[in-house]
Amino acid sequence: KIGAILFLCSMVFQCAHSDEMMNVPNKKKYAVAISPAPVLNVPDYRTVFGGADGRTLHTDGTGLIREVEFIALPRTRFVVEDVVKIGDSTVYKVTTNEYFSSPGTGYYVDSRFVKLLVTDPGDRFKKLPSKDEIIRALLSAEGSMYIWGGNYRKGIPELSLYYPPAVPLISEMRKMWILQGVDCSGLLYEATKGYTPRNTSDLMLFGVPVAIEGLGVNDIIEAVKPLDIIVWKGHVIIILDKDRTIIT
């Protein structure tokens, strides 16, 4: 969990009927998120949200849902690579410039979270909020649950509607079921309204490096500024001021 902050030092889209559009040969097919949309690395959402008994979340040994890659923000653009029918659900295999896939990895979005398009809508417009807005958003996340792949703290209630649990959920399980929380890079992604890269591997190439090699602790403290980040693959620490950092 994030817990307490750790104190350490009108766009209009032209649409087509989905079946008609997907049957057009040799033509790129696009979709755009119409609401926050969970993107998974497996096509079968039900195996993740409910499982065979309808009440089990698929988690690893650390309690994390590793199938969740990220939450696509509204108006995120997708290229639709394939259509997967699973029971009554339709899932699209997609790519997006918001989140690059590793070789051999596929990403999937439930069709109910997106709208198919005839023409390329272009990438989602990004505007960096002010420093004060970002800091307020970061601080407001205090107490949020740690959710692997999460970057939308309010969660996605539609997940419990599209993949309803077989039994009523207790508070903690419900938060996990609807992905109500953030991970470390997801916290920054949400606070910047999706301006910063979503993954730490991409954050490592973002911005301008601060030269701290060979410096002592006090010199490093003087060198960094609010909203500088300390990042390595798998984790990010956000500088809040000269005395505090934010760690998830």
Helices and strands as residue ranges (DSSP letters): H 18-22, E 29-33, E 37-40, H 45-48, E 49-50, E 56-57, E 68-72, E 77-86, E 89-95, E 107-110, G 111-113, E 114-117, H 131-139, E 151-152, H 158-162, H 171-177, E 181-182, H 184-191, H 200-203, H 217-223, E 229-232, E 235-239, E 245-246
